[in-house]
Amino acid sequence: MLSTKPVGRGASARKYDLLTALGAFALAQGKHDQRRALRLMTLITARYNWARDELAVGQREIARLWSVDERTVKREMALLRSNGWLVVKRQGARGRVTQYGLGIDRILADSEPTWGCVGSDFEIRMGQGDAPPAVVPLPVRGTVAAPDVSTGTEWALAQALLHAEDAGTYASWIAALERVERAGGRLTLRAPSRFHAGYVQSHLERRVLAACQDVDADVAEVRIVT
């Protein structure tokens, strides 16, 4: 699948999906789990650095944000670490606060049973479900030229398949994606804007990956950057 981490370039839409998944999960739980998820969501919204996958906040500041004492902060942070929602990246020492990252895969795995409470469109966008989300092609004037396949790269050949499948969607969303690099099974493409990257990631994820795998079975992931 495309990169689902809501960090780095071209992944702004995934931030809201992650918070939505956390919220839906919380509302299906008891009051203690609800409160813990709400505390994490507030901490993420207020202090998490999405681009660097970094949460570095002192216990006193967290206590003020959560309106609790530092003892409660210690307990809650320990529970968030134990369930894998927070991961220690650098242990605090000598006045330096502990640096955390989000355990995104674990959060998604734990919240997956409640994605349906949001709606089938959310399930599909998050990779669960059978039908792809609707794709809106932008108006295109004239004939859509086929891509140049003379380079013979997996992306050039995949573009040809996508053009043959739907020339309008190809012209609107696929043609502007440029091949950046191939590292093992990961193919990295560059979109002209964050919105473009987010749209492709949300609406064309399966189609792009399937086309790449049709021409090169070793492609396991397509990553979109800007």
N, C-alpha and C positions, 0 to 999 in steps of 0.2 A: 504494500500500500504506500501511498504518499506519506511523507513525514507527518505524524500527528502531534508532535510536540509543539505546545503553544509558546515556543521560545525561538529566538532568532528571526531572520528575515522571512517575510512572506507568510507568516503564520498568525496574523492578528486575529483572524476569525476564530481560531482554536482557543484563544483566551476565554472568549465568552462561552464556547461550548464546554470547556472544563468547569467553569463556574456554574453553568447550568446543570451539568451532571452532578456536581457536588450538592447544589441546592435541592435537586430532585431526590437525591439519595437521603439527604438530611430530613426532608419532610416526610419520608416514609419510615423514619426511625423513632425511637423513644426520645424523651426530652433531653436526656444526658448526651446522647449521640448527636441530636439536633444542635445542641449548644456548642459541642466541640467542633462540628463542621462549620457552624456559623462563625466561630472564633477564627478558624483557619481561613475561611473566605474573606473575613475582614482583614486579617493579617496579609493575605495575598494582595488584596485590592489596595491596601494602604502602603505596603512596604516591599513587596516582592519585585525584584528586577527581572522582568521577563526575558530581556535580551541576554542576560548573563546567567540565567537560572540561579539566582542568588537571593537568599533571604538572610540578612545579617542585622539582627535587631537585639538589643539588650533586654534582659528580663524586666527591668524597671519600666522601660518604654512599652513593652508588651502588656504589662500589668495595667498601666494607665489606659492603653487602648481598649483593653478588655474590661476595665472597671473591676479588677480583682486584685488580690494580693500576689506577691511574688511566689509564694508557696504554691498557689493554684497554677501559676504559669509553669513552674517546674513540673508539676504533675501532668498538666495537659500536654506540654511539649514532649514529655517522656512517652505519653500514650500515642501521640501523633508519630513519634519515631518508631514505636513498637509495632504499629499497624502499617508502617511503610509509607505513610503519606508525606512524611518529611525524612530526608536523608542527610546525615551529617557529611558535609564536604570538607570542613576544616574545624577541628575542635578549638574552642576558645581557650586562651591562656594568657597570663600576664596582662590583664586588662583588655584583651581582645575578645570580642563576642564570637560565639560559635556561628559559623556560616553554614546555612542549610540550602539544600536544593529540594524541589518537589519530586515526590515519588509518583510521577504522572501515570506510569503504567499500572501501578497498584490502585491509584484513585479511579482510573477508568475501569479496571477489573471489578472493583468493589461496587461501583455505581452502575455498572451495566444492567443489572436486573431492573433498574428503575428508569432506564432511558425511554421505555415505552410510555411512561407517565407524561413525558414531554410531548410525544407525538411520533408518528411513523416517519415523518421527515427528519426528525432528529436522529432516530435510530439508523436511518439510511446514511445520513451525513457522518455519523460516528462509526460506520462500517458494519452495521447490523441491519439485515433486511435484504430483500431481493430486488427491489426496483430502484434504479438510479433517480436522483432528483432531477426535476425539470431543468433543462438548459435553454437559456434564451439567446439565440443568435442575434448579433447586432446586424443592422442593415448593411448589406454589401452590394456595391454597384458593379455591374458587369460580370464577366466570367472570372471565377476564382482559379487562378493559375495553380497547377500542381507543383508540389515542392521539388526541389532539385535533389535527386538521390545519387548524384555522381560521387559524393564522398563515401557512400556505402556504410555510414555509421548506423547503429541501431536506431538512433533518433530520426535520421533522415528517412529510413525505411518505415518506421512507425508512423511518421507524419504522412507518408504516402497512403498508408492504410486508412488513417483518420480522414484524409482528404477524400478518398474514394467513398468512405462511409457516409460522410456528411460534410459537403463542401462549405456550407454556411457556418457551421460551428467551427470547422477548421479555420476559416478565414477570421472569425471573430475572436477565438480564444487560443488556438493551437499554433498558428503560423508565427506568432510573435515570440514564442518560447524558444530560447536559444540553448543549445547544448553547451554546458560548462565543462563537465568532466565525468569520467566513469571510474569508480573505485570499487572493484569487486562486483558485487551485485547491485550496487547503488548507482543510479544515473542521476546527475544533478543538472537541472534546467534553470534558466534565468528568465523571469517574467519582467515586463517593462514597468510594473508598479506593484505595490503591495495589494491593492484591490484586485488586480488581475491575477496575482498569485493565489490570493485567498479564494477567488471565484473558481479557478481551475481546481484547486485543492478540494473545495466543497462539492462541486458539481460534476467534475470530469475525472475524478480520481480513478475509478475503476476502468473507465474507457482508455485513459492514457496508459495505465499500467498493462492492461490486456494487450494493447497494440504493441507495446514494447516487448512483451513476452512472446507474442506471435512471431516476431522476427529474431528474438534472442531469448531463449528460455532461461538464461542465467540471470536476467534482470529480476531482482527481487524487490526493489524499492525505487521509486522515483521521488526525488526531492526537489521542491520548487524554492528558489531564492530570488531576491531582487537586487 
